[in-house]
Amino acid sequence: MGSTYSTADTTDASGSSTSNNNNVHNVNGFTPKEANYLSNLRDLLRRQETQQKSSDYSCLTSVWKYSQLLALKELTSSSSSPHDVTNIETQLMQQYPQQIELINNRCLQLDIIVSSNPDTLKAASRLSNALQHIICNNDEGGKNHFLEFVSNMIWRHGRGCNQRHTLDFIWNVCALNATAAELSSGDVIEVCCQTASMLHYMQQNEDAFNLQSMELHEPRVVATEATIIQALTSSLNEYVTKTREHEHNFAGYGVTNNSNSASSNNGGAEGCITKREFSEWQRKIVPDLLYCSVVRMFEVLFFPPELPSHLLSDLPKNTKNSIFQKYSRPFPILESSKEFTTKTTTKGGDLTVVSSPVFGSNARSEGISDSANHAAAALSTL
């Protein structure tokens, strides 16, 4: 049997008995049902990841598939063992072949997305390796450690509380060694943006993919995506340069650096950033960058999108507490940006609009010309 987390009644301060049923979050922000599901998912992943890797991003693929199989198992109250993925899939295939076909197709779609761009493959491999390390190399604390990690990564306790954990994970993804105080700004932006790209396509309908040719029906505009990634990187570098210059100029007036960051007086490496610098830039310039990339990716991986309506007819009617979740269409990371301008997005003092279906636009509707407005709206329409 899988792990079981108690839903026993508790007693409040007045001595009255209160029930923990009804979706009370009492295990790292998860309901008991969610906690049991995540615990069983961890067990499946640990068994699988001890075997030979099938690809550079095999852990990412495993999470994507196993989360959906377990979510379907929970939804259908299947009696299959939660510790044997083959048994789960075989039993579900006998009763729900169309649903299993959808799950397998979603995994093929992930392969198409990752292989559509070498930079996306690199980011997927980095994310997968960091995730595998969390799943397989953290025996101390065991399942509770894993629940706490997932809770932190999907911000179950709020943006302010968990953003530090997201940055720690991104640093682990990008760093060559665990103690790196500074990282390449380009590496950090690349991981966030390529993760946002994967997420964007993972939430598309099946008709966006050609499973026979293993291609997207509408090829990605890689050059446009690269321009936006370059613009974001330039914005971050320019912000860090100005911040360090300001701190250096006012060092004699009580302005000091965070102890966790490199001293601007010592000249932090050009093109490299600290967590504090990235966090400040992200909060001020592109406030949804983390949530619309790494955070939402973890939400979708661990709590997969709901099944299409035509596959729900032969499933149990009570889906109120389903592990599957309903997600809105991906929110482009630039939709809430502060109309960022850099050397790559301005020409002669005028804003040059950079826009894509994946990332949105750097320009708001107000303050730019009608022609630029029309172009931005057309290009950023999902």
N, C-alpha and C positions, 0 to 999 in steps of 0.2 A: 504494500500500500504506500501511497505518497505521504508526505509530511502533512500533519494536521495542526492547525493553529486554533487555539481555544476561542470559542464564542460564548463562553459561560457568562451568566449574569454577574454584574458587579454592583457594589453598593456605593451610593453617592454620599456626599457629606451629611445629608440629613438622615441617612440610614435607610433610604428607600432603595429598593432593588431596581436596577435599570438593565435592559437587555442590550447586548452588543450585536444583535442581528440587525437587519435593516441598514446594511451598508455602512456601519460604523467603521471608520478607518482606525485601526488599532495596531497595525504592524508596519512600522515605517511608512505610514500614510496609506497602506493598502488594506482592503477588506480581507477578512480571513480567506475568502474564496480566491482572491487575487494572490495572496501570499502563498497559498498551497499550490496554485498554478505556477507561479514563478519558481518555487522550490523544486517542483517536478521538472520544470524546464531546465533548470540548472543541472539536475541529475542527468537528464538526457544528454545535455551538451558536454558534460564532463566525460561521459562514456564515449561519445563520438569523437571528441577532440584528442583522445589518447590514441586514436587510430591514425593511419597515414592521411595527410592532407590531400584532398582532391583538386584543390586550386589554391592560388595565393590568397584568396578571400573566402576560404571554406568555412570559417567560423561565422562570418556574416551570413552566408547561404544557409548554414545549419540553423542559426537563430530564426531566420526568416521562415524556414520550412517547419521547424519543430514547434514554433509558437503557434502557427496556424493549425497544425495537427492537434496539438493539445487544446487549443481553443475550440476546435470542432468536437473533440472528445468530450470536453466539459459541456458544450451546448447540447450534445445528443445523449449525455449520460451513458456513454459507452463503458462497458465493463472491462475493457482491455487494460493490461498493466501499464501504469504511467511511466515505467522504467524501461520499456522495450519499444523503441520507435517502429521497428518492423512489425511487431504485433499490433500496434496502434493503427498503422497505415493499412495493414492487411484487413483488419476487422472493419475499419471505416470504409474501405474500398468495397467490401461486400454489400454494405448498406447504403452508402452515399457515394457512388462512383463519380457523379458529376462534380460534387464538391471537392473530391480528391483530385480530379482532373484540373480544376481551377487552381488548386494550391500548387500542383506541379507546374502548371503554366506560369504562375506567378514567379516561380523559381527560375524558369527559362527566361522570363522577361528581365529578371535581375541580371542574368548572364548577358543579355543583349545590352542592357544599360551600361554595365561595367565595361564591356568590350567596345563600346561606341567611342571611347576616347582614352588614349594612353594615360592621361592625367587622372581620369576617373578611376581607372584600374589601379593606379598607384595609391590614390586616396583610399579606395576600398580595401586594398591590401594592408595599408597602415591601420585603418580602423579595425579590421579583422584581427590583426596581430595583437593590438592593444586589448581588444575585447577577449581574445583567447587567454591572454595573460590573467585578466581579472577572473575569468571563469575557472581556469585550471590551476592557478598558482596561489590561491588564497584559501588554504585549508583552515588557517586560524580564523575562528569566528564563523566559518562555514557558510551555511545558508543565510544566516542573519546578515553577514557581511555582504552577500550578494544582493539581498533585498534592500539593504541600505544603499548600495551602489546604484541600483536601478532607480530607486526613489530619488536619489540626488540628481541623477542624470536626466530624469524627466520632470524635475522641479515639482514634485508632489508637495513640497513644503514652501513653494513660492520662489519667484525669480531672485529676490535679494538673498534668500537663505542659501540657494543652491548654485548660483552662478560660479562661485569659487570652485566647486567640485567639477563643473563643466570645463573650466579653464585648466584645472589639474589634469583632466583626462586628455584634453587637446595637447597639452605640453608633453604628456606621455606618448601620444600618437606621433608627434613631430620630433621629439628630442632624440639625439643619438645616445645620450646618457641621462640617467634619472635625475642628476643634480644640475642640469643646465638651467641657469638663471635667465639667459636670453636665447631667443630663437629667431630664425629668419622670418621677417614679416611676410615674405612671399609664401613661405611654407604654411604658416598659420592661415592666411587668407585662402590659399589653395585648398587646404583641407576643408575649411568651412564651405567654400563655394562649390567644390566638387560633391560634398555631402548634400548640399541643397539641390544640386543637379540630380543626383541619384533619387532623392526624395521626390522631386518633381515628377519624374517618370515612373517611379514605383506606384504613384497614386493616380496614374492615368488609366483609362479604360483599356480593355483587351484589344480593341480595334486600333490602338496606337502601335501595335507590334505585329511583325510578320514572323511567326514562329517557324515557318518553313525555311526562310532565308536567314533567320536569326538576325533581323535588322529592325530598326525603327522605321515605320512607314514614312514619317517625315524626319529626315536626317537632322541632327543637331547642327546649329550654326556655331561651330566651334570657334571661329574667328571672333564673332561678336562676344561670346562668353569670355574668351581670353582678354578682349579689350576691357571688359568690365572688371575682371579679376585684376588686371594691371592697374586700372583706375583706383580700385579699392586699396591695393597695395601702396600706390603712390600717395593716396590720401593718408593712410596710416603712417607712412614714413615722414611725410611733411608735418603731420601733427606731432610726432615724436621729436623731430628735429627742433621745432619751435618750442615745445615743452622743455626740452633739455637746455636750450639756450636761455629760456626764461629762468629756469631754476639756477643755472650757472650765474646769470647776471644778478640775481637777487640772493645768492648764497650768503652774502654778508648781512642780510636783513632778516634772518631767522627762517628763511625758506629752506627746508631740508627735504631730502629724498626718502621715500619709503625704504626701510631697511632690507626689504626683499628684492629691491631693484638695483641695477647697476648705477653707480654715481655718474651724473652728467658731468661733474667736474673731472672725472677720470675719463670722460669721453666714451660712453657706451658705444659699442661697435655700430657703425653705420649700416642701416638695413636690418638691424637686429632689434628686438623689442623684449620688454619684460611683460609679465602678466598684468602688472598694474597699468602699464602704458596701453596695452591692448584693451584692457577693460574700460579705461577712461575714454579712449577713442571710440570704441564700440558703443558705449552708452550715449555719447554725445552726437555721433555722426550716423551710425547705422544700428539703432537700438534693437532691431529684431534679428540681427545677424546670427546670434547663437541660437535663439529659439527656433528660427526658421531653417536651421541646418542641423546641427548635432542633436539638439534637444528633441526636436520633432522626429528626427530619424530614429532615436531610441524609443520614442513613444510608438511609432509605427512598427518597429521591429518586435518589440515585446508585447504590444497590444495591437494585433494586426487589424487592418481595415475590414469592416463587415462584408459579408458575402452579398453578391448582387441579389436583388429581390426575386428573380426567377429561380434562384436556388434555395430559397427559404421555405417554399411551399411544403416540402416533405420533411421539414425539420420541426422539432417541438415548438409550439407556439409561444411559450414563455421565454422570451429573449431579453428580459429586463436586466438581468445581471450577467449578460454575455461578456466573455473576455474580448470578443470582437468589438471594435469601436467604430463609430461613425465619425469620419473626418471630413472637414470642409476641404475644398481644393487647396493645393499648396499656396501659402501666402508668400509672394516674392520677397526676398530679403531686402530689397531697396524701397519697398512701398512706403515705409515710414522713415526713410533716410532724410537727412537735413539738407537735401539738394546739394550733395557734396561736390565741390569743385577742386580739381587738381590740375597740374600741368597737362594731363592727358585728357581733361574734359573741358578745357577752355581754349579759345582761340581768339586773340584780339580782344580779350576781356569779356567775350560772350560765352555763355554756357553751351557746350557741345553735348547734346543729349546722347547718352549711351543707354540702350534698352534691349531687353530680350524677354521671351516668354518665360524663361526660367527665373531670372533675377529681377524683373521689373525694370523701372527706370530711375535714373538719378535726378530727374526733374519733376517738380510738383506742377500742378496745373496752373497755379498762379505765378506770375513773374517771368514767364517765358513766352516767346512769340507764338502766335496761333499755329504757324507751320510746324514749329518744333513740338508744340502741344499735340497736334494731330499725329505726328510721327511717333511720339512717345506712347500715345494711347493705342495706336494701331499695333506697335511692336510688343507692347507689354500685355496685350489681351491674352488671357489664358483660354 
